[in-house]
Amino acid sequence: MAENKDLHVVVFPWSAFGHLIPHFQLSIALAKAGVHVSFISTLKNLQRLPPIPPSLSPFISLVPIPLPKLPGDPLPKGAEATVDIPFHKIPFLKLALDLAEPSFRKFIADHPHPPDWFIVDFNATWVCDISREFRIPIIFFRVLSPGFLAFFAHVLGTGLPLSEIENLMSPPPIDGSTVAYRRYEAAGIRGGFFEKNDSGMSDRDRATKIISASRAIAVRSCNEFDVDYLKLYSDYCGKKVIPVGLLPPEKPQKTEFEADSPWKSIFQWLDQQNPQSVVFVGFGSECKLTKDQIHEIARGVELSELPFLWALRKPDWAEDSDPLPVGFRDRTAERGIVSMGWAPQMEILGHPAIGGSLFHGGWGSTIEALQFGHRLVLLPFIVDQPLNARLLVDKGVAVEVERKEEDGSFIGEAIAKVLRKAMVSEEGEKIRRRAREAAAIFGDTKLHQRYIEEFVQFLKNGDSSQKLNNNK
């Protein structure tokens, strides 16, 4: 560690847990390499991060900055991340963080050891001005899959008119690729990414400004899994692209739950199940499912006749009622469990009884599941999830739930069909084999450590003579 003790980076992620957690995992990996990290976010977001291992506490500082209030208070009280707000209010969170520049600037100006690098996300375009002022270079950390990045780099790099949604429905020029949006997805993506929102900027304009000011782009992936998409992205974006590995979370030690914890009995139930027989169902906290969607998922799980563990975040619309269909719990009580609220996801995924995951296809959740070799059953909803789903199906490690082309709706029978294919049917054996092979990549800690070591070498030496010239 000693050789990197003078290296200091500031990490500033977008306030969504699909971004906060990968930036935190990158910070942990850098701290293990002896790099000093100042991790900046709002106080509430910092309090919700996993604990820092005591051995790394000298290398990571959590730096809280206040989230400025907006005129008219469009954000709910205490809302500091996308999980706290409905989807249509997310632009106001971007706008509030746009006003956080003075706090960030003061931290940089007052710090006795100014950072050598900024590692930032897509949203805080004002970091570009601070970079020029303090002569500190930027690395843009992309937490999204290379399939997603290559798709949009291709669309934008070829100048295809975004007024035609068909251009969002064509995969990039990679043999056999199906990585593209479907019609029911494309219209929403075009509006969400490329049109100015209530924050005053489009997401495309934010990302473009950060890319232009960056020295390099770090990507959460590795050549062993994604080399074609990484190369295509690198060819199009015109910046040095550095894969930093998949940053798989550390596999948990066996947790001893309190006697009165419901998770104690749940894990006792898992202990009694056959190896790799149970489906874990979990759509996380960002995916806000409707009543019809939850009921169809429940119907699919029931019709599959497979053992399951469903970690369900109670939706706002349910209030004091049960969001599940009437009688579902009783009919499935002998082979499944539904747990509401927080779930120890890594401990669940690491249990030998779990063999598959039904989820939305987010890149972080994919990495967590594939490091254990789980078969993936994907039901994507927003942003990058549809492109991830097609990438993973192309790679042979997943099946995607069939939906209606007109509106993207789905039925329980379609879920049951792919669950049984992935978990037990003869035609799904190839998926199960490919998932086991993927685990050798996703769970290879030495492999991903080498990527971090190469990234640290870039931070120490990378174009140091030109570090500041591009920012003048």
Backbone torsions as a table, in degrees:
resi	resn	phi	psi	omega
1	MET	NA	-30.3	-169.9
2	ALA	-58.6	-33.8	-174.3
3	GLU	-66.3	-20.0	-178.9
4	ASN	-106.7	12.7	-169.6
5	LYS	-65.2	-22.7	-178.5
6	ASP	-92.2	-3.6	-178.7
7	LEU	-84.3	127.2	-176.7
8	HIS	-130.0	125.8	176.8
9	VAL	-122.7	147.2	172.8
10	VAL	-105.7	127.2	-179.1
11	VAL	-112.0	127.3	-177.3
12	PHE	-136.8	96.5	-177.5
13	PRO	-88.2	162.6	168.3
14	TRP	-68.1	147.6	-172.3
15	SER	-84.4	59.7	169.8
16	ALA	-132.8	140.4	-172.7
17	PHE	-69.5	-19.7	170.5
18	GLY	-69.8	-10.5	175.2
19	HIS	-110.6	-42.7	-179.5
20	LEU	-58.1	-46.7	-175.3
21	ILE	-66.6	-46.4	176.3
22	PRO	-61.5	-38.1	176.5
23	HIS	-64.7	-36.9	177.4
24	PHE	-67.1	-41.9	178.5
25	GLN	-64.0	-39.3	175.0
26	LEU	-63.2	-40.1	178.9
27	SER	-62.6	-42.2	177.6
28	ILE	-61.0	-44.9	-179.2
29	ALA	-63.6	-40.0	178.6
30	LEU	-67.6	-39.8	178.7
31	ALA	-62.1	-38.1	177.2
32	LYS	-62.5	-27.2	177.7
33	ALA	-87.8	5.3	175.9
34	GLY	88.6	11.2	178.6
35	VAL	-86.3	136.8	175.4
36	HIS	-82.5	130.1	-176.2
37	VAL	-122.8	129.2	168.1
38	SER	-105.3	110.4	-175.1
39	PHE	-99.9	114.0	-172.2
40	ILE	-107.9	129.7	171.9
41	SER	-163.2	-173.2	177.3
42	THR	-76.2	160.8	-176.1
43	LEU	-59.9	-45.9	-178.1
44	LYS	-62.9	-40.0	178.3
45	ASN	-64.4	-41.7	179.3
46	LEU	-63.5	-36.6	-179.2
47	GLN	-69.3	-20.1	-178.6
48	ARG	-95.2	0.3	177.0
49	LEU	-75.5	157.7	173.3
50	PRO	-61.4	156.1	178.4
51	PRO	-65.7	145.8	175.8
52	ILE	-79.8	129.5	176.6
53	PRO	-55.1	135.0	-176.5
54	PRO	-52.6	-35.3	-178.1
55	SER	-67.3	-19.0	-177.9
56	LEU	-102.1	-5.7	-176.1
57	SER	-59.0	-30.3	175.7
58	PRO	-67.4	-15.1	-173.6
59	PHE	-106.1	-12.8	-178.6
60	ILE	-123.2	124.5	173.6
61	SER	-112.8	125.6	174.4
62	LEU	-89.1	120.1	-172.1
63	VAL	-113.6	107.0	179.9
64	PRO	-81.6	137.8	169.3
65	ILE	-125.9	146.1	-178.6
66	PRO	-72.1	148.4	173.4
67	LEU	-90.9	111.3	-177.2
68	PRO	-59.4	145.5	176.2
69	LYS	-80.9	144.4	178.9
70	LEU	-99.5	150.7	176.1
71	PRO	-56.9	131.7	-179.9
72	GLY	83.9	-3.7	178.3
73	ASP	48.8	60.1	179.4
74	PRO	-70.9	-16.5	178.4
75	LEU	-94.2	140.3	176.3
76	PRO	-60.7	152.5	179.2
77	LYS	-59.3	131.6	178.6
78	GLY	82.9	0.4	-179.9
79	ALA	-80.1	118.4	-179.3
80	GLU	-131.2	-0.4	178.5
81	ALA	-145.8	164.2	-176.9
82	THR	-61.3	-27.5	179.5
83	VAL	-63.5	-21.8	-175.8
84	ASP	-87.9	-4.7	-170.4
85	ILE	-137.2	155.8	172.6
86	PRO	-68.5	159.7	-172.2
87	PHE	-56.9	-38.9	-173.9
88	HIS	-72.1	-11.6	178.7
89	LYS	-95.1	-1.7	-178.5
90	ILE	-58.1	-39.4	177.4
91	PRO	-57.2	-29.8	179.3
92	PHE	-71.6	-30.1	174.7
93	LEU	-67.7	-39.3	175.5
94	LYS	-61.8	-42.3	-179.5
95	LEU	-64.2	-41.0	178.3
96	ALA	-62.9	-41.5	179.3
97	LEU	-70.2	-25.7	174.0
98	ASP	-61.5	-27.7	-178.3
99	LEU	-88.9	2.2	-178.8
100	ALA	-86.2	2.2	-177.1
101	GLU	-55.0	-44.7	-177.0
102	PRO	-59.6	-39.8	179.7
103	SER	-65.4	-42.8	178.4
104	PHE	-63.7	-46.5	-178.6
105	ARG	-60.9	-41.0	-179.8
106	LYS	-63.7	-40.3	178.0
107	PHE	-60.2	-44.2	-179.1
108	ILE	-65.8	-44.7	-177.0
109	ALA	-65.2	-35.4	-174.6
110	ASP	-89.1	-12.8	-172.3
111	HIS	-70.6	132.0	-179.1
112	PRO	-68.3	-21.8	179.2
113	HIS	-125.3	85.2	-177.6
114	PRO	-53.7	144.9	-176.8
115	PRO	-67.6	153.4	174.9
116	ASP	-85.1	-26.4	-177.7
117	TRP	-146.1	150.6	161.8
118	PHE	-101.2	131.6	170.5
119	ILE	-114.9	111.2	-167.6
120	VAL	-130.4	171.5	-179.8
121	ASP	-103.4	-169.2	-172.7
122	PHE	-79.6	-19.2	-162.7
123	ASN	-86.2	-38.2	-168.6
124	ALA	-88.6	78.7	-176.2
125	THR	-66.3	-21.1	178.5
126	TRP	-67.0	-15.2	175.0
127	VAL	-59.8	-29.0	179.7
128	CYS	-61.9	-40.1	178.4
129	ASP	-67.3	-42.0	179.7
130	ILE	-65.9	-36.3	177.2
131	SER	-58.4	-46.7	180.0
132	ARG	-66.9	-41.8	-176.5
133	GLU	-64.4	-43.9	-175.9
134	PHE	-98.6	1.0	177.7
135	ARG	57.6	48.8	178.8
136	ILE	-118.3	118.3	-176.0
137	PRO	-72.1	159.1	-175.0
138	ILE	-112.7	139.9	164.0
139	ILE	-117.3	128.1	177.8
140	PHE	-90.8	114.5	-179.8
141	PHE	-94.4	112.7	178.9
142	ARG	-93.5	116.4	-177.2
143	VAL	-89.4	-0.1	-176.4
144	LEU	-89.5	163.3	-177.1
145	SER	-70.9	151.5	175.7
146	PRO	-59.7	-26.8	176.2
147	GLY	-62.1	-45.3	177.2
148	PHE	-63.5	-47.8	-176.8
149	LEU	-64.3	-43.2	-179.5
150	ALA	-66.9	-37.1	179.6
151	PHE	-59.7	-50.6	-176.9
152	PHE	-74.0	-32.8	175.9
153	ALA	-62.4	-38.7	177.8
154	HIS	-66.2	-47.3	-178.6
155	VAL	-59.7	-46.7	-177.4
156	LEU	-75.4	-37.7	-176.6
157	GLY	-68.6	-27.3	179.9
158	THR	-91.9	-0.8	176.2
159	GLY	67.9	25.1	-179.9
160	LEU	-65.7	133.9	-178.1
161	PRO	-67.1	123.7	-176.7
162	LEU	-78.3	-7.3	174.7
163	SER	-67.1	-18.8	178.1
164	GLU	-104.2	109.4	-174.4
165	ILE	-66.7	-16.2	175.6
166	GLU	-58.4	-27.8	179.9
167	ASN	-72.0	-14.6	172.7
168	LEU	-94.4	3.2	-177.2
169	MET	-111.7	6.9	-179.5
170	SER	-110.8	128.2	-178.1
171	PRO	-70.0	160.5	176.2
172	PRO	-68.5	164.3	-174.2
173	PRO	-76.7	69.6	175.0
174	ILE	-126.8	130.1	-174.9
175	ASP	-52.5	126.8	174.6
176	GLY	78.5	2.2	-175.6
177	SER	-72.3	136.3	170.4
178	THR	-115.4	16.5	-175.4
179	VAL	-72.6	95.0	179.6
180	ALA	-163.4	162.8	177.5
181	TYR	-83.8	153.3	170.3
182	ARG	-90.2	164.9	-171.9
183	ARG	-57.3	-42.6	-177.9
184	TYR	-68.2	-17.5	177.7
185	GLU	-92.9	-32.7	-167.3
186	ALA	-66.1	-39.9	-176.7
187	ALA	-62.4	-43.8	179.8
188	GLY	-66.5	-36.7	179.4
189	ILE	-66.1	-41.9	179.9
190	ARG	-59.6	-45.8	178.8
191	GLY	-67.3	-39.8	-176.1
192	GLY	-70.0	-33.8	-175.5
193	PHE	-96.5	-39.3	-164.8
194	PHE	-107.3	-7.2	179.7
195	GLU	-106.4	143.6	179.0
196	LYS	-60.3	134.2	-179.9
197	ASN	-112.0	-169.6	-175.6
198	ASP	-65.2	-11.5	176.9
199	SER	-80.3	-11.3	-179.6
200	GLY	96.6	-7.5	179.0
201	MET	-138.4	152.8	170.7
202	SER	-82.6	157.9	176.6
203	ASP	-63.6	-34.1	178.0
204	ARG	-61.9	-44.2	-179.1
205	ASP	-64.8	-37.4	178.0
206	ARG	-62.6	-51.2	-178.0
207	ALA	-62.7	-40.0	-179.6
208	THR	-61.7	-41.4	-179.6
209	LYS	-66.1	-41.3	178.4
210	ILE	-65.3	-44.6	179.8
211	ILE	-59.2	-44.4	-178.1
212	SER	-60.0	-35.4	-176.8
213	ALA	-88.9	-6.8	-172.2
214	SER	-85.5	148.8	172.3
215	ARG	-79.8	-34.9	-178.3
216	ALA	-156.3	165.1	177.4
217	ILE	-120.0	121.3	176.4
218	ALA	-93.3	136.7	-175.9
219	VAL	-126.3	136.5	-179.8
220	ARG	-81.8	79.8	179.5
221	SER	-165.2	-175.2	178.1
222	CYS	-148.7	153.7	-178.4
223	ASN	-63.3	-28.1	-177.0
224	GLU	-64.3	-23.3	-179.7
225	PHE	-111.2	-33.9	-165.0
226	ASP	-130.3	29.1	-168.0
227	VAL	-60.3	-38.9	-177.3
228	ASP	-65.0	-43.7	-179.0
229	TYR	-72.6	-35.4	176.0
230	LEU	-62.3	-42.9	179.9
231	LYS	-65.2	-44.1	179.8
232	LEU	-62.2	-43.8	178.5
233	TYR	-61.3	-44.5	179.9
234	SER	-61.7	-40.7	-179.6
235	ASP	-62.7	-37.5	-174.3
236	TYR	-85.4	-35.3	-168.5
237	CYS	-82.1	-17.3	174.0
238	GLY	73.2	15.9	177.1
239	LYS	-127.5	160.0	174.8
240	LYS	-65.9	125.4	179.1
241	VAL	-106.9	124.9	-175.6
242	ILE	-119.0	108.3	172.1
243	PRO	-69.7	130.8	-179.2
244	VAL	-105.4	16.6	-175.8
245	GLY	84.6	175.3	-175.4
246	LEU	-86.4	-7.9	179.5
247	LEU	50.2	51.0	179.9
248	PRO	-65.8	136.3	176.7
249	PRO	-60.6	151.6	178.1
250	GLU	-64.2	137.2	178.2
251	LYS	-66.6	131.2	-171.8
252	PRO	-73.4	150.8	168.9
253	GLN	-75.6	161.6	178.9
254	LYS	-62.7	125.3	-176.7
255	THR	-93.2	135.7	174.2
256	GLU	-98.6	110.0	-179.1
257	PHE	-86.8	151.2	177.0
258	GLU	-58.2	152.5	-176.3
259	ALA	-58.9	-33.1	-177.6
260	ASP	-92.8	4.9	178.8
261	SER	-77.4	133.2	176.7
262	PRO	-61.0	-24.7	-178.5
263	TRP	-71.3	-21.5	176.1
264	LYS	-63.8	-47.1	179.9
265	SER	-71.9	-32.4	178.5
266	ILE	-64.0	-43.6	179.5
267	PHE	-71.5	-29.2	173.0
268	GLN	-64.3	-38.6	176.5
269	TRP	-64.8	-43.7	178.3
270	LEU	-60.0	-38.2	180.0
271	ASP	-59.4	-24.5	-176.6
272	GLN	-90.0	-6.8	-177.6
273	GLN	-87.9	158.2	178.3
274	ASN	-68.7	150.5	179.4
275	PRO	-57.6	135.7	175.1
276	GLN	56.2	30.5	-177.5
277	SER	-102.5	-17.2	-170.8
278	VAL	-98.8	138.0	173.5
279	VAL	-92.9	128.3	171.5
280	PHE	-92.6	124.2	179.6
281	VAL	-109.1	119.7	-179.0
282	GLY	-160.4	121.0	-179.3
283	PHE	-109.2	13.7	172.2
284	GLY	68.7	-169.4	-174.4
285	SER	-99.0	-20.0	-177.4
286	GLU	-82.3	-25.2	-174.9
287	CYS	-87.2	103.7	-174.7
288	LYS	-94.1	98.0	-172.7
289	LEU	-81.8	145.4	175.8
290	THR	-81.7	171.4	178.5
291	LYS	-61.9	-45.4	-179.5
292	ASP	-62.3	-39.5	-179.4
293	GLN	-65.7	-45.2	178.9
294	ILE	-63.4	-39.8	-178.9
295	HIS	-67.2	-37.9	178.2
296	GLU	-71.4	-36.6	175.0
297	ILE	-61.6	-44.7	178.3
298	ALA	-60.4	-42.8	179.2
299	ARG	-61.6	-41.6	179.5
300	GLY	-65.3	-42.5	178.3
301	VAL	-62.5	-41.4	-179.7
302	GLU	-66.4	-46.3	-178.2
303	LEU	-66.5	-25.6	-178.8
304	SER	-66.7	-26.0	-178.6
305	GLU	62.8	22.3	179.2
306	LEU	-98.0	150.4	171.8
307	PRO	-65.7	144.0	-174.4
308	PHE	-148.8	156.0	168.9
309	LEU	-130.0	117.9	-175.4
310	TRP	-113.2	114.7	173.9
311	ALA	-93.8	107.8	-171.7
312	LEU	-116.1	121.6	172.9
313	ARG	-79.9	123.3	-176.3
314	LYS	-64.9	123.3	-177.9
315	PRO	-74.1	155.4	-179.0
316	ASP	-60.2	-34.3	-176.0
317	TRP	-70.0	-16.7	-176.8
318	ALA	-78.8	-28.7	-178.2
319	GLU	48.5	-113.8	-176.9
320	ASP	-95.6	3.3	-177.4
321	SER	-96.6	165.7	176.9
322	ASP	-82.4	122.4	-179.4
323	PRO	-72.0	-12.1	-176.8
324	LEU	-85.6	157.0	178.7
325	PRO	-59.9	149.9	179.4
326	VAL	-58.6	128.0	176.3
327	GLY	85.2	-6.4	-176.7
328	PHE	-59.9	-46.8	-177.7
329	ARG	-61.0	-43.0	-178.4
330	ASP	-66.3	-41.9	-176.0
331	ARG	-69.3	-25.7	-176.1
332	THR	-110.8	8.7	-171.2
333	ALA	-59.9	-30.3	-175.4
334	GLU	-79.2	-14.2	-176.2
335	ARG	-132.7	5.2	-178.3
336	GLY	-157.0	161.5	-179.4
337	ILE	-133.9	136.3	170.4
338	VAL	-112.0	124.0	177.7
339	SER	-115.6	128.0	179.9
340	MET	-91.1	143.2	173.8
341	GLY	89.4	-151.9	-175.4
342	TRP	-60.3	144.6	176.9
343	ALA	-138.6	140.1	175.9
344	PRO	-77.8	79.4	-165.9
345	GLN	-60.7	-44.1	-177.8
346	MET	-65.5	-37.8	176.9
347	GLU	-64.0	-37.9	177.9
348	ILE	-64.9	-52.4	-177.3
349	LEU	-59.7	-31.7	-178.0
350	GLY	-82.7	-5.4	-179.3
351	HIS	-73.9	136.3	-175.9
352	PRO	-63.4	-16.7	179.2
353	ALA	-76.7	-21.6	-178.0
354	ILE	-79.0	128.1	-179.0
355	GLY	-121.2	-16.9	-178.4
356	GLY	-151.7	161.6	179.9
357	SER	-131.1	129.8	171.1
358	LEU	-104.7	113.1	-174.8
359	PHE	-157.4	-172.2	-170.2
360	HIS	-86.5	-11.9	178.9
361	GLY	89.5	14.7	173.1
362	GLY	-58.3	146.9	-172.8
363	TRP	-64.7	-40.9	179.1
364	GLY	-62.7	-44.9	178.9
365	SER	-66.1	-34.2	176.9
366	THR	-61.8	-45.9	179.8
367	ILE	-61.5	-43.0	179.2
368	GLU	-60.5	-43.6	-176.4
369	ALA	-73.8	-41.5	-175.2
370	LEU	-74.3	-21.1	176.1
371	GLN	-66.7	-17.8	175.3
372	PHE	-100.9	2.0	177.9
373	GLY	75.0	24.1	-179.8
374	HIS	-72.4	148.0	170.7
375	ARG	-77.1	141.5	-174.5
376	LEU	-108.6	128.3	172.6
377	VAL	-116.0	116.8	-164.9
378	LEU	-112.5	133.7	176.4
379	LEU	-132.5	81.3	-172.8
380	PRO	-77.1	153.3	-178.7
381	PHE	-127.6	-50.7	-167.1
382	ILE	-131.1	157.2	166.5
383	VAL	50.6	-106.5	-174.4
384	ASP	-86.3	-14.7	-171.6
385	GLN	-58.4	-44.4	179.0
386	PRO	-61.0	-40.1	179.8
387	LEU	-69.3	-38.5	175.5
388	ASN	-60.1	-42.5	-178.0
389	ALA	-59.4	-45.8	-179.2
390	ARG	-67.7	-37.1	176.3
391	LEU	-59.8	-45.5	-175.8
392	LEU	-71.4	-33.8	174.1
393	VAL	-66.2	-43.7	177.3
394	ASP	-58.2	-37.2	-179.2
395	LYS	-76.1	-8.8	175.9
396	GLY	83.8	11.7	-176.8
397	VAL	-105.0	3.4	-172.6
398	ALA	-149.3	161.1	166.9
399	VAL	-124.9	147.8	-179.8
400	GLU	-112.6	140.4	178.8
401	VAL	-66.5	132.2	178.4
402	GLU	-71.9	138.5	-179.8
403	ARG	-131.3	163.5	176.7
404	LYS	-73.9	132.0	-177.5
405	GLU	-66.4	-27.4	-175.6
406	GLU	-68.1	-43.6	-172.5
407	ASP	-135.8	-1.1	179.1
408	GLY	78.8	8.2	178.9
409	SER	-71.4	160.8	-177.8
410	PHE	-142.8	162.3	-179.7
411	ILE	-125.1	158.3	-177.5
412	GLY	-58.9	-35.0	-179.5
413	GLU	-60.7	-36.0	178.9
414	ALA	-68.1	-36.2	178.0
415	ILE	-67.7	-45.4	-180.0
416	ALA	-59.8	-39.6	-178.1
417	LYS	-61.7	-47.3	-177.3
418	VAL	-77.0	-28.7	174.4
419	LEU	-61.0	-46.4	-178.8
420	ARG	-68.8	-34.8	177.4
421	LYS	-62.3	-47.1	-176.4
422	ALA	-69.7	-35.0	-169.5
423	MET	-94.7	-40.0	-168.4
424	VAL	-135.0	-22.5	-172.6
425	SER	-74.9	156.4	-179.1
426	GLU	-63.5	-36.8	-177.9
427	GLU	-69.1	-14.8	178.7
428	GLY	-90.6	2.7	-177.0
429	GLU	-61.9	-35.5	179.3
430	LYS	-63.4	-39.4	177.4
431	ILE	-63.1	-44.5	-179.0
432	ARG	-63.5	-38.7	178.5
433	ARG	-67.2	-44.6	-179.2
434	ARG	-65.5	-35.3	178.0
435	ALA	-65.0	-40.2	177.1
436	ARG	-64.0	-39.3	178.1
437	GLU	-66.2	-38.7	179.2
438	ALA	-64.4	-33.0	179.7
439	ALA	-59.7	-30.3	179.3
440	ALA	-67.2	-23.5	176.4
441	ILE	-91.8	-52.4	-173.8
442	PHE	-66.6	-29.5	-178.1
443	GLY	-100.1	8.0	-177.2
444	ASP	-84.3	92.9	-175.4
445	THR	-64.6	-33.9	179.3
446	LYS	-66.7	-39.6	177.6
447	LEU	-58.8	-48.9	-175.8
448	HIS	-72.9	-26.5	174.5
449	GLN	-66.3	-36.0	177.9
450	ARG	-64.2	-38.9	176.7
451	TYR	-61.8	-41.1	178.6
452	ILE	-64.9	-41.1	179.3
453	GLU	-61.1	-40.6	178.1
454	GLU	-67.6	-36.6	177.9
455	PHE	-65.4	-41.8	178.2
456	VAL	-62.7	-39.4	176.8
457	GLN	-60.9	-38.6	176.1
458	PHE	-64.2	-43.0	179.1
459	LEU	-60.7	-35.5	-178.7
460	LYS	-77.7	-40.4	-168.0
461	ASN	-121.6	-17.1	-166.1
462	GLY	-57.2	106.1	174.7
463	ASP	52.0	40.1	-173.5
464	SER	-59.1	-31.1	-179.8
465	SER	-69.2	-22.9	-178.8
466	GLN	-108.3	6.2	-173.0
467	LYS	-50.3	-44.8	-168.9
468	LEU	-99.8	-17.3	-172.9
469	ASN	-60.8	-38.1	-177.5
470	ASN	-72.5	-14.1	-177.7
471	ASN	-99.5	1.2	-178.8
472	LYS	-77.2	NA	NA
